[in-house]
Amino acid sequence: MTSVEVATALREGWRAARPDDEILLATLADGGEGTLVAIHAAGGWEWRTASATDPIGRSVEARWLRSTDGRRAAVELAEASGLSRLSAGERDPVGASTLGTGEVLRAVLDDRIRTITLGIGGSATTDGGAGILRALGAAVDGDRVELDGLDPRLAEVELRIACDVTNPLLGPTGAAATYGPQKGATPEQVADLDARLARYADGLRSVTGRDERETPGAGAAGGTAFGLLSIADRFWSVRLVPGVDVVME
């Protein structure tokens, strides 16, 4: 049940007892699933769809929001790369990719929008955002990262990454250890994923000169925040912001 459905049910119950009261719905979300629905409920936004791939490579249609003035977009990682896209038997904690979210972001750029809010909760992935980087033109193969092909339009983009966790990328409170098990990872896979992310972090540091692995929130969405923060110099700006604050705004 979404926050909008909960709020609507509360309104109807209240009205049954006090029909003359004026009730305003102000639904909230935290950057995960339901964030787009909550933002849309505030008014001033239109639904859009983009062809994308789900975490295990199947074709899907992913929704995103465009402001009615055409200047801003809101994207939800869970729409293309979310755990809810998979049944329990389909979960692939090692192979799942954020490629589809990158494809949605590319569709937003094609729509000439350069101010983007990306909610990153509810992911099925622990790829450090490598799929997003690939969709935006980077070449990533383990610890070998090449950014020469990155979409030049990123230099015009103001990106806000909405999340409400403070985990670093690696270690006992990192992306793999904290969130891998809920995505289906065994203890052995958690250790493998953590090692993979460490090698990936080394590769990104070697080409960007940035080391974001200890940044609070870098481990969000299987390290998606880390990957985007690592290429922050390719954007006009990149910021991590609390998801609840974004929706309240």
Helices and strands as residue ranges (DSSP letters): H 3-17, H 35-41, E 45-53, E 59-67, E 72-76, H 77-81, G 83-85, G 88-90, H 99-110, E 115-119, H 130-135, E 139-141, E 144-146, G 152-156, E 158-162, H 175-179, G 181-183, H 187-208, H 220-230, G 232-234, E 237-241, H 243-248
